[in-house]
Amino acid sequence: MTADRAEGGAATRGSLPQRVIPWLVTLGCFAFLYFFRIGPAAARRELSVPAYLTEILSTVEWGTWLPMMVAYSAFFFLVDSLVVWRVVSWFNARIPYADILPIRASAYIISILNEQVGKGVMALYLNRRNGVPGWQVGSSMFLIMFCEVYYLLSWATLGVLLRWSRVPDLHAIPWITLAALAFFALWVAYFRGRIAPASRLRDREILHSFRRASWWQYWTVIALRSPALLAAIWVYWLALGCFGIEANWRDLFAYLPVIFASAALPLPMRAGPIVLWELIYPGDPGRVTTFALLQHNFFIFFNAAIGLFFLRRANRELFGSRGAT
């Protein structure tokens, strides 16, 4: 028992930096924005920071922004659920699309803190409800995350090539994509047994979906998710206008995938995207920071609200089925 207690204490100490560091980085990001961007901008207007931000909020076109964000969040939920349904049906179990909606929505509640933990909740649900081995479902969630990298790289590369002279700070992205495509070819060849056929690594359960996946299925997942990004480009461009920020919607083809990639960082309050928006549009730091803070956090909290709508059914199917057995 003493050894178990010591092991538990070590695990707690080991997890403490993982909990604290993201908050420290987030505080650092907001301190940078406050002291080096928003504070000086407010001082130039001879206003306090609260008065400066209140003035900005009073000019936002809330009547346009709010319904647009509600509709976009709902559309994203349907597309996101479609991707999960397609991958799970391919590699784990055939499940009706309607049955994926409750658990995908409920996982958004957990995703407020950590998106990847939210995917773990879906794995637990499918394990208990459909008897799919947990590691195999985890493999499908891993494959979805793998495809998200290529989804963002693909659209960012297209955006950079279309707006080459406008985005010199992103010129490295096409080269990164070329390297990623070379890695993808090796990755698929390995899991098809054409490289290192004697390797046993590919036989692990966590790589179950990769063993079964053909190259076209990866790109199908990317294609299924792409309407969400196309909608986001339009929505974010209009939302920038609602906050009084001038932007060219074509530039968002290059910038938005990079911003969405930064949202994957485990930082509270979406600190990564907020800082990136301010660096991309540095002319009005208070307005841009306010936009980014509200835009990204409304999205995750409204998605969580969708999760609350489905939570009762998800709990009944998850814990009720277990109680019945």
Backbone hydrogen bonds in HBPLUS format (Angstrom, degrees):
<---DONOR---> <-ACCEPTOR-->    atom                        ^
c    i                          cat <-CA-CA->   ^        H-A-AA   ^      H-
h    n   atom  resd res      DA  || num        DHA   H-A  angle D-A-AA Bond
n    s   type  num  typ     dist DA aas  dist angle  dist       angle   num
A0005-ARG N   A0001-MET O   2.86 MM   4  6.12 154.7  1.92 148.3 155.2     1
A0006-ALA N   A0002-THR O   2.87 MM   4  6.10 156.7  1.92 147.6 154.2     2
A0007-GLU N   A0003-ALA O   2.81 MM   4  6.03 154.6  1.87 146.3 153.8     3
A0008-GLY N   A0004-ASP O   2.83 MM   4  6.07 154.3  1.90 145.4 152.6     4
A0009-GLY N   A0005-ARG O   2.84 MM   4  6.08 152.8  1.91 146.0 153.7     5
A0010-ALA N   A0006-ALA O   2.91 MM   4  6.16 153.1  1.98 144.9 152.1     6
A0011-ALA N   A0007-GLU O   2.95 MM   4  6.22 151.4  2.03 143.7 151.7     7
A0012-THR N   A0008-GLY O   2.95 MM   4  6.22 151.9  2.03 144.4 151.9     8
A0013-ARG N   A0009-GLY O   2.94 MM   4  6.21 160.1  1.98 148.8 153.9     9
A0014-GLY N   A0010-ALA O   2.80 MM   4  5.97 152.1  1.88 144.8 153.4    10
A0015-SER N   A0011-ALA O   2.94 MM   4  6.14 141.4  2.10 141.7 151.1    11
A0016-LEU N   A0012-THR O   3.12 MM   4  6.26 129.4  2.38 140.9 153.3    12
A0019-ARG N   A0015-SER O   3.12 MM   4  6.48 138.1  2.30 147.4 159.1    13
A0019-ARG N   A0016-LEU O   3.02 MM   3  5.20 130.4  2.27 101.9 115.2    14
A0020-VAL N   A0016-LEU O   2.93 MM   4  6.13 155.2  1.99 155.8 163.7    15
A0021-ILE N   A0017-PRO O   2.86 MM   4  5.57 168.0  1.88 146.8 150.9    16
A0023-TRP N   A0020-VAL O   3.05 MM   3  5.41 118.6  2.45 107.0 121.8    17
A0024-LEU N   A0020-VAL O   2.97 MM   4  6.27 153.5  2.04 154.6 163.2    18
A0025-VAL N   A0021-ILE O   2.88 MM   4  6.14 163.2  1.91 162.4 166.3    19
A0026-THR N   A0022-PRO O   2.92 MM   4  6.09 156.7  1.98 142.2 149.2    20
A0027-LEU N   A0023-TRP O   2.86 MM   4  6.08 160.4  1.90 147.8 152.8    21
A0028-GLY N   A0024-LEU O   2.90 MM   4  6.13 151.8  1.98 143.8 152.0    22
A0029-CYS N   A0025-VAL O   2.90 MM   4  6.23 150.6  1.98 148.6 156.4    23
A0030-PHE N   A0026-THR O   3.00 MM   4  6.33 164.7  2.02 156.5 159.3    24
A0031-ALA N   A0027-LEU O   2.81 MM   4  5.94 147.7  1.92 144.5 154.4    25
A0032-PHE N   A0028-GLY O   2.95 MM   4  6.13 154.0  2.02 144.3 150.8    26
A0033-LEU N   A0029-CYS O   3.05 MM   4  6.39 158.8  2.10 146.5 152.0    27
A0034-TYR N   A0030-PHE O   2.87 MM   4  6.00 156.7  1.92 144.7 151.3    28
A0035-PHE N   A0031-ALA O   2.90 MM   4  5.91 174.4  1.90 155.0 156.6    29
A0036-PHE N   A0032-PHE O   2.97 MM   4  5.50 151.0  2.05 138.8 147.1    30
A0037-ARG N   A0033-LEU O   3.12 MM   4  4.91 135.1  2.33 117.2 124.0    31
A0038-ILE N   A0033-LEU O   2.67 MM   5  5.92 166.4  1.69 169.6 173.7    32
A0039-GLY N   A0034-TYR O   2.74 MM   5  5.39 146.7  1.85 140.6 151.2    33
A0041-ALA N   A0037-ARG O   3.22 MM   4  6.28 155.7  2.28 141.4 148.7    34
A0042-ALA N   A0038-ILE O   2.85 MM   4  6.09 157.3  1.90 157.8 163.7    35
A0043-ALA N   A0039-GLY O   2.95 MM   4  6.19 156.3  2.01 152.0 159.2    36
A0044-ARG N   A0040-PRO O   2.97 MM   4  6.23 150.2  2.06 147.7 154.8    37
A0045-ARG N   A0042-ALA O   3.04 MM   3  5.15 131.9  2.28  97.5 110.8    38
A0047-LEU N   A0042-ALA O   2.95 MM   5  5.18 170.0  1.96 144.1 145.9    39
A0046-GLU N   A0043-ALA O   2.90 MM   3  4.70 153.3  1.98  99.3 107.8    40
A0052-TYR N   A0048-SER O   2.86 MM   4  6.02 155.0  1.92 152.3 160.2    41
A0053-LEU N   A0049-VAL O   2.94 MM   4  6.16 164.1  1.97 158.6 161.3    42
A0054-THR N   A0050-PRO O   2.89 MM   4  6.02 153.8  1.96 145.9 153.8    43
A0055-GLU N   A0051-ALA O   2.99 MM   4  6.14 153.2  2.06 143.2 149.8    44
A0056-ILE N   A0052-TYR O   3.18 MM   4  6.49 149.9  2.28 140.2 148.0    45
A0057-LEU N   A0053-LEU O   2.93 MM   4  6.22 163.9  1.96 152.8 156.4    46
A0058-SER N   A0054-THR O   3.05 MM   4  6.22 143.2  2.19 143.9 153.1    47
A0059-THR N   A0056-ILE O   3.04 MM   3  5.53 155.9  2.10 112.6 120.1    48
A0060-VAL N   A0057-LEU O   3.37 MM   3  5.46 162.9  2.40 104.4 109.3    49
A0062-TRP N   A0060-VAL O   3.01 MM   2  5.57 127.4  2.30 106.0  90.7    50
A0061-GLU N   A0242-CYS O   3.09 MM 181  4.94 157.4  2.14 130.2 137.3    51
A0064-THR N   A0061-GLU O   3.19 MM   3  5.70 146.1  2.31 110.4 119.1    52
A0065-TRP N   A0061-GLU O   3.00 MM   4  6.18 172.3  2.01 158.5 161.0    53
A0066-LEU N   A0062-TRP O   3.02 MM   4  5.73 168.8  2.03 146.4 149.6    54
A0068-MET N   A0064-THR O   3.35 MM   4  6.30 153.8  2.43 143.5 151.0    55
A0069-MET N   A0065-TRP O   2.96 MM   4  6.15 155.0  2.03 153.5 160.0    56
A0070-VAL N   A0066-LEU O   3.02 MM   4  6.27 154.6  2.08 153.4 160.7    57
A0071-ALA N   A0067-PRO O   3.00 MM   4  6.19 164.6  2.02 148.5 152.1    58
A0072-TYR N   A0068-MET O   2.93 MM   4  6.13 156.9  1.99 145.5 152.5    59
A0073-SER N   A0069-MET O   2.91 MM   4  5.98 161.8  1.94 146.0 150.8    60
A0074-ALA N   A0070-VAL O   3.09 MM   4  6.31 158.3  2.14 147.4 153.0    61
A0075-PHE N   A0071-ALA O   2.97 MM   4  6.18 158.0  2.02 147.6 153.9    62
A0076-PHE N   A0072-TYR O   2.85 MM   4  6.07 162.5  1.88 154.4 159.1    63
A0077-PHE N   A0073-SER O   3.01 MM   4  6.20 155.7  2.07 143.9 150.4    64
A0078-LEU N   A0074-ALA O   3.15 MM   4  6.47 154.0  2.22 147.0 152.8    65
A0079-VAL N   A0075-PHE O   3.04 MM   4  6.35 160.4  2.08 153.4 158.6    66
A0080-ASP N   A0076-PHE O   2.77 MM   4  5.88 167.4  1.78 158.2 162.3    67
A0081-SER N   A0077-PHE O   2.93 MM   4  5.99 156.2  1.99 142.9 149.5    68
A0082-LEU N   A0078-LEU O   3.01 MM   4  6.16 144.9  2.14 136.4 146.0    69
A0083-VAL N   A0079-VAL O   3.07 MM   4  6.44 151.6  2.15 150.4 156.7    70
A0084-VAL N   A0080-ASP O   3.15 MM   4  6.48 164.6  2.17 149.6 153.0    71
A0085-TRP N   A0081-SER O   2.85 MM   4  6.02 166.8  1.86 152.8 156.9    72
A0086-ARG N   A0082-LEU O   2.94 MM   4  6.07 161.4  1.97 147.6 152.6    73
A0087-VAL N   A0083-VAL O   3.09 MM   4  6.29 167.8  2.11 154.5 157.0    74
A0088-VAL N   A0084-VAL O   2.93 MM   4  6.02 171.8  1.94 158.5 161.2    75
A0089-SER N   A0085-TRP O   2.90 MM   4  5.88 159.1  1.94 147.1 153.5    76
A0090-TRP N   A0086-ARG O   3.06 MM   4  6.18 143.7  2.19 139.0 148.3    77
A0091-PHE N   A0087-VAL O   3.04 MM   4  6.22 167.5  2.06 156.6 158.7    78
A0092-ASN N   A0088-VAL O   2.77 MM   4  5.04 149.2  1.86 143.2 147.0    79
A0093-ALA N   A0088-VAL O   2.99 MM   5  6.08 147.2  2.09 138.3 148.1    80
A0099-ASP N   A0096-PRO O   2.95 MM   3  5.37 136.6  2.14 108.5 120.4    81
A0100-ILE N   A0097-TYR O   3.02 MM   3  5.32 146.3  2.14 106.8 116.9    82
A0104-ARG N   A0100-ILE O   2.98 MM   4  6.06 164.7  2.01 165.2 170.2    83
A0105-ALA N   A0101-LEU O   2.93 MM   4  5.91 161.9  1.96 150.9 156.2    84
A0106-SER N   A0102-PRO O   2.89 MM   4  6.03 159.6  1.93 144.5 150.8    85
A0107-ALA N   A0103-ILE O   2.94 MM   4  6.01 147.8  2.05 141.2 149.1    86
A0108-TYR N   A0105-ALA O   3.04 MM   3  5.41 145.5  2.16 105.3 115.4    87
A0109-ILE N   A0106-SER O   3.08 MM   3  5.67 149.5  2.18 112.3 120.0    88
A0111-SER N   A0107-ALA O   3.01 MM   4  6.24 146.0  2.12 142.3 153.0    89
A0112-ILE N   A0109-ILE O   3.36 MM   3  5.74 161.2  2.40 104.9 110.3    90
A0113-LEU N   A0110-ILE O   3.04 MM   3  5.94 147.3  2.15 124.4 129.3    91
A0114-ASN N   A0110-ILE O   3.25 MM   4  6.50 166.9  2.27 140.8 144.7    92
A0118-GLY N   A0114-ASN O   3.23 MM   4  6.57 148.1  2.34 144.2 153.1    93
A0119-LYS N   A0115-GLU O   3.23 MM   4  6.68 143.9  2.36 142.6 151.3    94
A0120-GLY N   A0116-GLN O   3.13 MM   4  6.48 143.9  2.27 138.0 148.0    95
A0120-GLY N   A0117-VAL O   3.01 MM   3  4.87 117.7  2.42  90.7 106.9    96
A0121-VAL N   A0117-VAL O   3.03 MM   4  6.44 141.3  2.18 146.1 156.1    97
A0122-MET N   A0118-GLY O   3.32 MM   4  6.72 148.8  2.42 141.1 148.4    98
A0123-ALA N   A0119-LYS O   3.13 MM   4  6.51 148.7  2.23 143.0 151.5    99
A0124-LEU N   A0120-GLY O   3.03 MM   4  6.37 154.5  2.10 147.7 153.8   100
A0125-TYR N   A0121-VAL O   2.97 MM   4  6.23 158.2  2.01 149.7 155.6   101
A0126-LEU N   A0122-MET O   3.03 MM   4  6.25 169.5  2.04 154.6 156.0   102
A0127-ASN N   A0123-ALA O   3.00 MM   4  6.10 144.8  2.12 142.2 152.3   103
A0128-ARG N   A0124-LEU O   3.03 MM   4  6.26 159.7  2.08 151.3 155.3   104
A0129-ARG N   A0125-TYR O   2.80 MM   4  5.87 164.0  1.83 157.0 162.5   105
A0130-ASN N   A0126-LEU O   3.01 MM   4  5.32 152.4  2.09 123.9 132.7   106
A0131-GLY N   A0127-ASN O   3.03 MM   4  4.76 125.4  2.34 115.0 123.2   107
A0136-GLN N   A0133-PRO O   2.98 MM   3  5.39 125.0  2.29 107.3 121.6   108
A0137-VAL N   A0133-PRO O   3.14 MM   4  6.55 155.1  2.20 155.8 163.3   109
A0138-GLY N   A0134-GLY O   2.86 MM   4  6.08 158.1  1.91 148.7 155.9   110
A0139-SER N   A0135-TRP O   2.90 MM   4  6.10 137.1  2.09 134.6 145.8   111
A0140-SER N   A0136-GLN O   3.22 MM   4  6.61 145.1  2.35 138.8 146.5   112
A0140-SER N   A0137-VAL O   2.99 MM   3  5.11 119.2  2.37  97.4 112.4   113
A0141-MET N   A0137-VAL O   3.03 MM   4  6.47 154.2  2.10 152.0 159.3   114
A0142-PHE N   A0138-GLY O   2.88 MM   4  6.11 149.5  1.98 143.7 152.8   115
A0143-LEU N   A0139-SER O   2.87 MM   4  6.17 149.4  1.96 144.1 152.5   116
A0144-ILE N   A0140-SER O   2.97 MM   4  6.27 152.5  2.04 145.2 152.2   117
A0145-MET N   A0141-MET O   3.05 MM   4  6.36 157.6  2.10 146.0 151.4   118
A0146-PHE N   A0142-PHE O   2.90 MM   4  6.16 153.4  1.98 147.4 155.4   119
A0147-CYS N   A0143-LEU O   2.91 MM   4  6.18 157.1  1.96 150.0 155.4   120
A0148-GLU N   A0144-ILE O   2.95 MM   4  6.23 141.7  2.10 142.1 153.2   121
A0149-VAL N   A0145-MET O   3.32 MM   4  6.67 144.4  2.46 144.7 151.5   122
A0151-TYR N   A0147-CYS O   2.79 MM   4  6.00 147.3  1.90 149.9 160.8   123
A0152-LEU N   A0148-GLU O   2.99 MM   4  6.15 163.2  2.02 148.6 151.1   124
A0153-LEU N   A0149-VAL O   2.97 MM   4  6.15 161.0  2.00 146.6 152.8   125
A0154-SER N   A0150-TYR O   2.87 MM   4  5.82 155.9  1.92 139.7 146.2   126
A0155-TRP N   A0151-TYR O   3.25 MM   4  6.45 169.1  2.27 146.8 148.9   127
A0156-ALA N   A0152-LEU O   2.89 MM   4  5.95 157.2  1.94 147.7 155.2   128
A0157-THR N   A0153-LEU O   2.87 MM   4  5.94 156.5  1.93 145.8 152.0   129
A0158-LEU N   A0154-SER O   3.07 MM   4  6.33 161.5  2.11 146.8 151.6   130
A0159-GLY N   A0155-TRP O   2.93 MM   4  6.12 161.3  1.96 147.2 152.6   131
A0160-VAL N   A0156-ALA O   2.87 MM   4  6.11 157.4  1.93 149.9 155.8   132
A0161-LEU N   A0157-THR O   2.95 MM   4  6.15 165.5  1.98 154.4 158.0   133
A0162-LEU N   A0158-LEU O   2.97 MM   4  6.15 152.7  2.05 148.4 155.9   134
A0163-ARG N   A0159-GLY O   2.96 MM   4  6.05 143.0  2.10 142.9 152.7   135
A0166-ARG N   A0163-ARG O   2.90 MM   3  5.31 139.5  2.07 112.5 125.0   136
A0167-VAL N   A0163-ARG O   3.16 MM   4  6.30 129.5  2.43 156.5 170.6   137
A0170-LEU N   A0167-VAL O   2.99 MM   3  5.61 166.5  2.01 121.7 126.0   138
A0171-HIS N   A0168-PRO O   3.44 MM   3  5.44 166.3  2.46 110.3 109.1   139
A0173-ILE N   A0170-LEU O   3.08 MM   3  5.76 160.9  2.11 121.2 126.5   140
A0176-ILE N   A0172-ALA O   3.01 MM   4  6.31 153.5  2.08 153.2 161.8   141
A0177-THR N   A0173-ILE O   2.87 MM   4  6.13 154.2  1.93 155.8 163.3   142
A0178-LEU N   A0174-PRO O   2.97 MM   4  6.26 152.6  2.05 144.0 150.6   143
A0179-ALA N   A0175-TRP O   3.10 MM   4  6.37 161.3  2.13 148.0 152.1   144
A0180-ALA N   A0176-ILE O   2.88 MM   4  6.13 151.0  1.96 144.2 153.3   145
A0181-LEU N   A0177-THR O   2.81 MM   4  6.08 148.4  1.91 150.6 158.8   146
A0182-ALA N   A0178-LEU O   3.07 MM   4  6.35 153.7  2.14 145.8 152.4   147
A0183-PHE N   A0179-ALA O   3.00 MM   4  6.29 155.9  2.06 145.5 152.2   148
A0184-PHE N   A0180-ALA O   2.84 MM   4  6.07 147.9  1.94 141.0 150.5   149
A0185-ALA N   A0181-LEU O   2.98 MM   4  6.27 155.8  2.04 148.2 153.0   150
A0186-LEU N   A0182-ALA O   3.19 MM   4  6.50 159.1  2.24 146.9 151.9   151
A0187-TRP N   A0183-PHE O   2.79 MM   4  5.99 154.0  1.86 149.6 158.1   152
A0188-VAL N   A0184-PHE O   2.90 MM   4  6.15 169.0  1.91 159.0 159.2   153
A0189-ALA N   A0185-ALA O   3.05 MM   4  6.13 162.0  2.08 143.6 149.3   154
A0190-TYR N   A0186-LEU O   2.86 MM   4  6.02 151.0  1.94 146.3 154.0   155
A0191-PHE N   A0187-TRP O   3.11 MM   4  6.43 163.6  2.14 151.7 155.0   156
A0192-ARG N   A0188-VAL O   2.93 MM   4  6.12 129.4  2.20 144.5 158.4   157
A0194-ARG N   A0189-ALA O   2.86 MM   5  5.16 143.9  1.99 166.0 161.0   158
A0193-GLY N   A0190-TYR O   3.02 MM   3  5.19 157.9  2.07 106.0 111.9   159
A0199-SER N   A0196-ALA O   3.00 MM   3  5.50 164.9  2.02 120.2 125.1   160
A0203-ASP N   A0200-ARG O   3.06 MM   3  5.42 152.4  2.14 109.1 117.7   161
A0204-ARG N   A0201-LEU O   3.22 MM   3  5.93 171.1  2.23 123.1 124.5   162
A0207-LEU N   A0204-ARG O   3.00 MM   3  5.54 156.1  2.06 113.6 121.3   163
A0208-HIS N   A0205-GLU O   3.00 MM   3  4.95 161.5  2.04 114.4 113.7   164
A0211-ARG N   A0207-LEU O   3.11 MM   4  6.44 148.8  2.21 153.9 162.6   165
A0212-ARG N   A0208-HIS O   3.36 MM   4  6.69 145.8  2.49 144.1 152.7   166
A0213-ALA N   A0209-SER O   2.97 MM   4  5.99 129.8  2.22 142.2 155.5   167
A0217-GLN N   A0214-SER O   3.06 MM   3  5.50 140.4  2.22 109.5 120.4   168
A0220-THR N   A0216-TRP O   2.88 MM   4  6.09 135.6  2.08 139.0 151.9   169
A0221-VAL N   A0217-GLN O   3.09 MM   4  6.29 156.9  2.14 144.8 149.0   170
A0222-ILE N   A0218-TYR O   3.14 MM   4  6.53 154.7  2.20 144.2 151.2   171
A0223-ALA N   A0219-TRP O   2.94 MM   4  6.10 155.0  2.00 139.4 146.1   172
A0224-LEU N   A0220-THR O   2.86 MM   4  6.11 155.9  1.92 151.9 158.3   173
A0225-ARG N   A0221-VAL O   3.09 MM   4  6.32 146.9  2.20 145.3 153.3   174
A0226-SER N   A0222-ILE O   3.07 MM   4  6.14 132.4  2.30 141.6 154.1   175
A0228-ALA N   A0225-ARG O   3.01 MM   3  5.80 144.0  2.15 123.8 132.4   176
A0229-LEU N   A0226-SER O   2.97 MM   3  5.28 123.1  2.31 107.4 121.3   177
A0230-LEU N   A0226-SER O   3.06 MM   4  6.39 165.3  2.08 162.1 166.3   178
A0231-ALA N   A0227-PRO O   2.94 MM   4  6.04 158.4  1.99 143.9 149.8   179
A0232-ALA N   A0228-ALA O   2.93 MM   4  6.06 147.2  2.04 135.2 145.1   180
A0233-ILE N   A0229-LEU O   2.92 MM   4  6.22 152.9  1.99 154.3 159.6   181
A0234-TRP N   A0230-LEU O   3.41 MM   4  6.69 162.6  2.44 144.6 147.8   182
A0235-VAL N   A0231-ALA O   2.86 MM   4  6.07 168.9  1.87 157.0 160.6   183
A0236-TYR N   A0232-ALA O   2.73 MM   4  5.70 170.5  1.73 154.2 157.4   184
A0237-TRP N   A0233-ILE O   3.11 MM   4  6.05 151.1  2.20 136.1 144.0   185
A0238-LEU N   A0234-TRP O   3.08 MM   4  6.32 163.7  2.11 150.2 154.1   186
A0239-ALA N   A0235-VAL O   2.79 MM   4  5.97 153.3  1.86 147.8 156.7   187
A0240-LEU N   A0236-TYR O   2.87 MM   4  6.00 155.2  1.93 144.3 150.0   188
A0241-GLY N   A0237-TRP O   3.26 MM   4  6.57 152.9  2.34 140.8 147.4   189
A0242-CYS N   A0238-LEU O   2.98 MM   4  6.37 144.5  2.11 143.0 153.3   190
A0242-CYS N   A0239-ALA O   3.03 MM   3  4.90 115.9  2.46  91.6 107.7   191
A0243-PHE N   A0239-ALA O   3.16 MM   4  6.52 137.1  2.35 144.9 155.4   192
A0243-PHE N   A0240-LEU O   3.15 MM   3  5.25 133.6  2.37  97.4 109.7   193
A0245-ILE N   A0240-LEU O   2.86 MM   5  5.09 165.9  1.88 147.6 144.7   194
A0244-GLY N   A0241-GLY O   2.95 MM   3  4.88 160.2  1.99 104.7 109.8   195
A0251-ASP N   A0248-ASN O   3.00 MM   3  5.56 134.4  2.21 113.4 124.4   196
A0252-LEU N   A0249-TRP O   3.18 MM   3  5.32 135.2  2.39  97.6 109.3   197
A0253-PHE N   A0250-ARG O   3.18 MM   3  5.64 152.3  2.26 108.4 115.8   198
A0254-ALA N   A0251-ASP O   3.05 MM   3  5.66 139.5  2.22 112.1 121.2   199
A0255-TYR N   A0251-ASP O   3.08 MM   4  6.36 167.9  2.09 150.5 154.1   200
A0256-LEU N   A0252-LEU O   2.90 MM   4  5.12 154.3  1.97 126.6 135.2   201
A0258-VAL N   A0255-TYR O   3.09 MM   3  5.40 119.7  2.47 105.2 119.9   202
A0259-ILE N   A0255-TYR O   2.98 MM   4  6.28 156.8  2.03 154.9 162.5   203
A0260-PHE N   A0256-LEU O   2.83 MM   4  6.05 161.9  1.87 156.9 161.6   204
A0261-ALA N   A0257-PRO O   2.94 MM   4  6.09 145.8  2.05 138.0 147.3   205
A0262-SER N   A0258-VAL O   3.08 MM   4  6.41 148.1  2.19 143.3 151.1   206
A0263-ALA N   A0259-ILE O   3.18 MM   4  6.53 130.8  2.43 137.9 151.0   207
A0263-ALA N   A0260-PHE O   3.08 MM   3  5.02 132.6  2.32  92.9 106.2   208
A0264-ALA N   A0261-ALA O   3.09 MM   3  5.52 155.4  2.15 108.3 115.7   209
A0265-LEU N   A0262-SER O   3.13 MM   3  5.60 160.6  2.16 110.2 116.2   210
A0267-LEU N   A0265-LEU O   2.71 MM   2  5.56 140.2  1.86 107.4  95.5   211
A0274-ILE N   A0270-ARG O   3.32 MM   4  6.52 160.7  2.36 149.8 155.5   212
A0275-VAL N   A0271-ALA O   3.12 MM   4  6.31 163.0  2.15 154.0 156.6   213
A0276-LEU N   A0272-GLY O   3.11 MM   4  6.36 161.8  2.14 152.7 158.2   214
A0277-TRP N   A0273-PRO O   2.89 MM   4  6.10 163.0  1.92 156.4 159.6   215
A0278-GLU N   A0274-ILE O   3.27 MM   4  6.50 158.5  2.32 143.9 149.2   216
A0279-LEU N   A0275-VAL O   3.04 MM   4  6.34 146.1  2.16 146.3 155.8   217
A0279-LEU N   A0276-LEU O   3.10 MM   3  5.06 119.5  2.49  93.7 108.8   218
A0280-ILE N   A0276-LEU O   2.91 MM   4  6.16 147.3  2.02 151.4 160.6   219
A0281-TYR N   A0277-TRP O   2.93 MM   4  6.11 161.7  1.97 154.2 158.5   220
A0288-VAL N   A0284-ASP O   2.99 MM   4  6.13 167.8  2.00 164.3 168.3   221
A0289-THR N   A0285-PRO O   2.90 MM   4  5.83 161.9  1.93 144.8 150.5   222
A0290-THR N   A0286-GLY O   3.02 MM   4  6.06 159.4  2.06 142.7 148.8   223
A0291-PHE N   A0287-ARG O   2.97 MM   4  6.14 160.5  2.01 144.5 150.2   224
A0292-ALA N   A0288-VAL O   2.92 MM   4  6.14 171.6  1.92 154.6 156.3   225
A0293-LEU N   A0289-THR O   2.91 MM   4  6.01 165.6  1.93 151.9 156.1   226
A0294-LEU N   A0290-THR O   3.05 MM   4  6.16 169.3  2.06 151.4 154.4   227
A0295-GLN N   A0291-PHE O   2.75 MM   4  5.75 164.5  1.77 158.0 163.6   228
A0296-HIS N   A0292-ALA O   3.13 MM   4  6.01 172.5  2.14 146.2 148.2   229
A0297-ASN N   A0293-LEU O   3.26 MM   4  6.05 153.3  2.33 135.2 143.2   230
A0298-PHE N   A0294-LEU O   2.85 MM   4  5.58 152.5  1.92 140.3 147.9   231
A0299-PHE N   A0295-GLN O   3.34 MM   4  6.36 155.7  2.40 134.3 140.6   232
A0300-ILE N   A0296-HIS O   3.27 MM   4  6.60 161.2  2.31 144.2 147.3   233
A0301-PHE N   A0297-ASN O   2.99 MM   4  6.07 159.3  2.04 147.1 153.2   234
A0302-PHE N   A0298-PHE O   2.77 MM   4  5.81 156.1  1.82 153.0 159.1   235
A0303-ASN N   A0299-PHE O   3.03 MM   4  6.14 155.2  2.09 142.9 150.1   236
A0304-ALA N   A0300-ILE O   3.02 MM   4  6.23 146.3  2.14 133.5 142.7   237
A0305-ALA N   A0301-PHE O   2.95 MM   4  6.25 139.8  2.12 135.3 146.3   238
A0306-ILE N   A0302-PHE O   2.96 MM   4  6.37 146.9  2.07 146.8 155.3   239
A0307-GLY N   A0303-ASN O   2.99 MM   4  6.37 148.0  2.10 140.9 150.3   240
A0308-LEU N   A0304-ALA O   2.92 MM   4  6.35 143.2  2.06 144.1 153.8   241
A0309-PHE N   A0305-ALA O   3.17 MM   4  6.49 145.8  2.30 141.7 150.1   242
A0309-PHE N   A0306-ILE O   3.11 MM   3  5.14 122.3  2.46  95.0 109.4   243
A0310-PHE N   A0306-ILE O   3.30 MM   4  6.71 142.7  2.45 143.4 152.5   244
A0310-PHE N   A0307-GLY O   3.12 MM   3  5.25 125.8  2.43  97.4 110.6   245
A0311-LEU N   A0307-GLY O   2.85 MM   4  5.77 113.6  2.30 140.1 158.5   246
A0314-ALA N   A0310-PHE O   3.05 MM   4  6.28 164.5  2.07 158.2 163.3   247
A0315-ASN N   A0311-LEU O   2.86 MM   4  6.04 163.6  1.89 157.1 160.8   248
A0316-ARG N   A0312-ARG O   2.99 MM   4  6.17 154.6  2.05 144.2 151.5   249
A0317-GLU N   A0313-ARG O   2.95 MM   4  6.17 161.3  1.98 153.3 157.5   250
A0318-LEU N   A0314-ALA O   2.86 MM   4  5.95 150.5  1.95 145.7 154.7   251
A0319-PHE N   A0315-ASN O   2.83 MM   4  5.67 159.2  1.88 146.4 151.8   252
A0320-GLY N   A0316-ARG O   2.88 MM   4  4.79 128.8  2.14 113.7 128.9   253
A0323-GLY N   A0319-PHE O   2.94 MM   4  6.14 153.2  2.02 141.2 148.5   254
A0324-ALA N   A0320-GLY O   2.93 MM   4  6.19 146.1  2.05 144.8 154.2   255
A0325-THR N   A0322-ARG O   3.20 MM   3  5.36 134.2  2.42  97.7 109.3   256
